[in-house]
Amino acid sequence: MQECPPNDPHRCAFYAYTEEGDHMGFHYDTSYYKDRRWTLLVGFKDDSSSRLLCHLHTKNPDREIEKLELKMTPGMLVLFNGDKVYHSVSPVKAGETRYVVSMQFVTSGEMNPFIRFISNMKDAVGYFGLRGVFGAGQRKPDAKAAR
C-alpha cells in the first residue's frame, strides 16, 4: 500500500462539520485506480451526535447487509475499502462540531489519463456543483467596482 499520488485531491483532507446540518450523504469512494484504494479516517475532535454510518456487504447478494454506527473519537482510526463500504456521515446538530482527517492509500497509483479527467470532473461537480465548475450564472464584475 502507498499514498495516493500527490495530484489526487483525496490524498489527504480535513473535514470540519461546524454548522447545523453539515453531513455527507451515502456514497462509495469509487476508485478509478488500476487496483484498490483504501480510506483511512482519523478522529480529530468530536463534540457531536454525528456518526459515521457504514453499510457492509451491499455488493454481495450472498450476505446480509450489516449496518454500523461509529462515533469518531479523537485518535480513533477507521480503515476500509471505500469501493466496497457504502458510507455516510449523519448531520451535526446546532452547536455541535466534528473534525476528521481523511487519507487515501492505493495499491497502484496507475490510472488511465482519460479516466483521471472523468474522476476529477466528478469530484469537482460533487464538491462545487455545475455552476462552480463551469461558471454558469457567474456575475461579471460591476463596471463601477472595476474602476
C-alpha positions as CSV (number, residue, x, y, z in Angstrom):
1,M,0.0,0.0,0.0
2,Q,1.2,3.5,-0.8
3,E,-0.1,7.1,-0.5
4,C,-2.3,8.3,-3.4
5,P,-0.4,10.3,-6.0
6,P,0.3,14.0,-5.0
7,N,-2.2,15.3,-7.6
8,D,-5.1,13.3,-6.1
9,P,-7.4,15.7,-4.1
10,H,-8.4,12.8,-1.8
11,R,-4.9,12.1,-0.7
12,C,-5.4,14.0,2.5
13,A,-8.4,16.1,3.5
14,F,-9.6,17.7,6.7
15,Y,-13.4,17.6,7.2
16,A,-14.9,20.2,9.5
17,Y,-18.6,19.8,10.4
18,T,-19.4,23.0,12.2
19,E,-22.8,24.2,11.1
20,E,-26.2,22.6,11.8
21,G,-27.0,20.0,9.2
22,D,-23.4,19.5,8.0
23,H,-23.2,15.9,6.8
24,M,-22.1,13.6,4.0
25,G,-24.6,11.6,2.1
26,F,-24.3,7.8,1.4
27,H,-21.7,7.0,-1.2
28,Y,-18.9,4.7,-2.2
29,D,-15.3,6.0,-2.5
30,T,-15.2,4.9,-6.2
31,S,-11.7,4.3,-7.2
32,Y,-10.5,4.7,-10.8
33,Y,-7.0,3.4,-10.0
34,K,-6.0,0.1,-11.6
35,D,-6.2,-1.7,-8.2
36,R,-7.6,-0.9,-4.8
37,R,-7.9,2.4,-2.9
38,W,-8.2,2.4,0.9
39,T,-9.7,5.2,3.1
40,L,-8.2,5.9,6.5
41,L,-10.3,8.2,8.8
42,V,-8.7,9.7,11.9
43,G,-10.9,11.2,14.6
44,F,-9.6,14.6,15.5
45,K,-12.3,16.2,17.6
46,D,-15.9,15.2,18.0
47,D,-18.3,17.1,20.2
48,S,-21.4,15.9,18.3
49,S,-24.1,13.4,18.0
50,S,-23.0,12.7,14.4
51,R,-21.9,9.2,13.4
52,L,-20.0,7.5,10.6
53,L,-22.7,5.2,9.1
54,C,-21.4,2.1,7.3
55,H,-23.4,-0.5,5.3
56,L,-21.3,-3.6,4.8
57,H,-21.8,-6.3,2.1
58,T,-24.1,-4.1,-0.1
59,K,-22.5,-5.5,-3.2
60,N,-22.6,-9.2,-2.1
61,P,-26.0,-10.8,-2.7
62,D,-25.0,-13.8,-0.7
63,R,-24.5,-11.8,2.5
64,E,-27.0,-9.9,4.7
65,I,-26.2,-6.2,4.9
66,E,-24.7,-5.2,8.2
67,K,-25.2,-1.6,9.5
68,L,-22.6,0.1,11.7
69,E,-22.7,3.5,13.5
70,L,-19.4,4.8,14.8
71,K,-18.6,7.8,16.8
72,M,-15.2,9.1,15.7
73,T,-13.5,9.8,19.0
74,P,-10.1,11.7,19.0
75,G,-7.3,9.3,17.8
76,M,-9.7,6.7,16.5
77,L,-8.7,5.1,13.2
78,V,-11.1,3.5,10.7
79,L,-9.6,1.8,7.6
80,F,-11.8,0.5,4.9
81,N,-12.0,-0.2,1.2
82,G,-14.4,2.6,0.1
83,D,-15.3,0.8,-3.1
84,K,-16.9,-1.9,-1.0
85,V,-18.3,0.0,2.0
86,Y,-21.4,2.2,1.5
87,H,-21.0,5.0,4.0
88,S,-22.1,8.4,5.1
89,V,-21.9,10.9,8.0
90,S,-25.1,11.8,9.8
91,P,-25.8,15.6,10.3
92,V,-24.4,17.6,13.2
93,K,-26.9,19.5,15.3
94,A,-26.8,23.2,16.2
95,G,-23.8,24.0,18.4
96,E,-22.0,20.7,17.7
97,T,-18.6,20.2,15.9
98,R,-16.9,17.3,14.4
99,Y,-13.4,17.2,12.8
100,V,-12.0,14.3,10.9
101,V,-8.9,13.7,8.8
102,S,-9.3,11.5,5.7
103,M,-6.3,9.9,3.9
104,Q,-6.4,7.7,0.8
105,F,-4.0,4.9,0.0
106,V,-3.7,2.8,-3.1
107,T,-2.1,-0.5,-4.1
108,S,-1.3,1.0,-7.5
109,G,-1.1,4.7,-8.4
110,E,-1.8,4.0,-12.1
111,M,-4.8,5.5,-13.7
112,N,-5.8,6.0,-17.4
113,P,-5.4,9.7,-18.2
114,F,-8.9,10.0,-19.6
115,I,-10.4,8.2,-16.6
116,R,-8.4,10.6,-14.3
117,F,-10.1,13.6,-16.1
118,I,-13.6,11.9,-15.6
119,S,-12.7,11.3,-11.9
120,N,-11.6,14.9,-11.4
121,M,-14.7,16.3,-13.1
122,K,-16.9,14.0,-10.9
123,D,-15.2,15.3,-7.8
124,A,-15.4,19.0,-8.9
125,V,-19.1,18.7,-9.7
126,G,-19.7,16.8,-6.4
127,Y,-17.9,19.4,-4.3
128,F,-18.7,22.6,-6.1
129,G,-21.8,21.9,-8.3
130,L,-22.1,22.6,-12.0
131,R,-22.1,26.4,-11.6
132,G,-18.9,26.3,-9.6
133,V,-17.1,24.1,-12.2
134,F,-18.4,25.6,-15.4
135,G,-19.1,29.2,-14.2
136,A,-22.7,29.2,-15.3
137,G,-24.6,32.1,-13.8
138,Q,-21.5,33.9,-12.5
139,R,-21.8,37.7,-12.4
140,K,-19.5,39.8,-14.4
141,P,-17.6,42.4,-12.3
142,D,-19.5,45.7,-11.8
143,A,-18.1,48.3,-14.1
144,K,-18.0,50.9,-11.3
145,A,-16.3,48.4,-8.9
146,A,-13.7,47.6,-11.6
147,R,-12.5,51.2,-11.9
